[in-house]
Amino acid sequence: MRPLILDKRVAQAIGWRKTADWSTGEYSAYLDLVEALHRQWRPDLPTDVIEYTLGPRPCGCAATKHVSGALFLRRHRRMY
C-alpha cells in the first residue's frame, strides 16, 4: 500500500463527522477502508488512485468513479 493522506475533504466525502486531528487508530481504520475498497471495487488500481476517487475534484465537479468510491466507503465505514 502506498502512503495515503486523510484530509478534511476525504473525511467529508466518506461521511465522517470528524474532519481533523485523527488518532492513530482512526487513521488505521481509514487505511482499512481504502484497502477494502481497493480489493472489492478496483483491485487493478493502486491504493493512492483509489484514495483520489474519494474526494471532490479541484474543479468541484464529481465524476462517477468519485461518487462510487465515496458511497462504497460510506456503506462500509465502521465508525465516525
C-alpha positions as CSV (number, residue, x, y, z in Angstrom):
1,M,0.0,0.0,0.0
2,R,1.3,3.5,-0.8
3,P,1.2,6.3,1.7
4,L,-2.3,7.8,1.9
5,I,-3.4,11.2,3.2
6,L,-6.6,11.6,5.2
7,D,-7.8,15.2,5.0
8,K,-10.9,17.2,5.6
9,R,-12.2,16.8,2.0
10,V,-11.8,13.0,2.0
11,A,-13.3,12.7,5.5
12,Q,-16.4,14.7,4.4
13,A,-16.7,12.7,1.2
14,I,-16.8,9.4,3.1
15,G,-19.3,10.8,5.6
16,W,-17.1,11.0,8.7
17,R,-18.2,13.7,11.2
18,K,-14.7,14.2,12.4
19,T,-12.6,16.2,9.9
20,A,-9.3,16.8,11.7
21,D,-6.9,15.6,14.4
22,W,-7.4,11.8,13.8
23,S,-5.8,9.4,16.2
24,T,-3.5,6.6,15.0
25,G,-6.4,4.2,15.4
26,E,-8.7,6.4,13.3
27,Y,-6.1,6.7,10.6
28,S,-5.6,2.9,10.7
29,A,-9.4,2.5,10.2
30,Y,-9.2,4.8,7.2
31,L,-6.4,2.7,5.7
32,D,-8.5,-0.5,6.3
33,L,-11.5,1.1,4.5
34,V,-9.3,2.2,1.5
35,E,-7.9,-1.3,1.3
36,A,-11.3,-2.9,1.4
37,L,-12.4,-0.5,-1.4
38,H,-9.3,-1.4,-3.4
39,R,-9.9,-5.2,-3.1
40,Q,-13.7,-5.1,-3.8
41,W,-14.0,-2.3,-6.2
42,R,-10.9,-1.7,-8.3
43,P,-8.0,-4.2,-7.4
44,D,-6.4,-3.2,-10.7
45,L,-5.6,0.3,-9.4
46,P,-3.0,1.4,-6.8
47,T,-4.4,2.5,-3.5
48,D,-3.4,6.1,-4.0
49,V,-5.6,6.2,-7.1
50,I,-8.4,4.7,-5.0
51,E,-7.9,7.4,-2.4
52,Y,-8.1,10.1,-5.2
53,T,-11.5,8.8,-6.1
54,L,-12.8,9.5,-2.6
55,G,-12.6,13.3,-2.6
56,P,-14.1,16.0,-4.7
57,R,-12.2,17.1,-7.8
58,P,-10.4,20.5,-7.6
59,C,-13.0,21.9,-10.0
60,G,-15.8,21.0,-7.7
61,C,-17.3,18.6,-10.2
62,A,-17.9,14.9,-9.4
63,A,-17.2,12.0,-11.7
64,T,-19.0,8.7,-11.5
65,K,-15.9,7.0,-10.1
66,H,-15.5,9.6,-7.4
67,V,-19.1,9.1,-6.2
68,S,-18.8,5.3,-6.4
69,G,-15.7,5.3,-4.2
70,A,-17.2,7.6,-1.6
71,L,-20.5,5.7,-1.5
72,F,-18.7,2.4,-1.0
73,L,-16.8,3.7,2.0
74,R,-19.9,5.3,3.5
75,R,-21.6,1.9,3.3
76,H,-18.6,0.1,4.8
77,R,-17.4,2.5,7.4
78,R,-17.0,1.2,11.0
79,M,-17.1,4.4,13.0
80,Y,-17.2,8.2,12.9
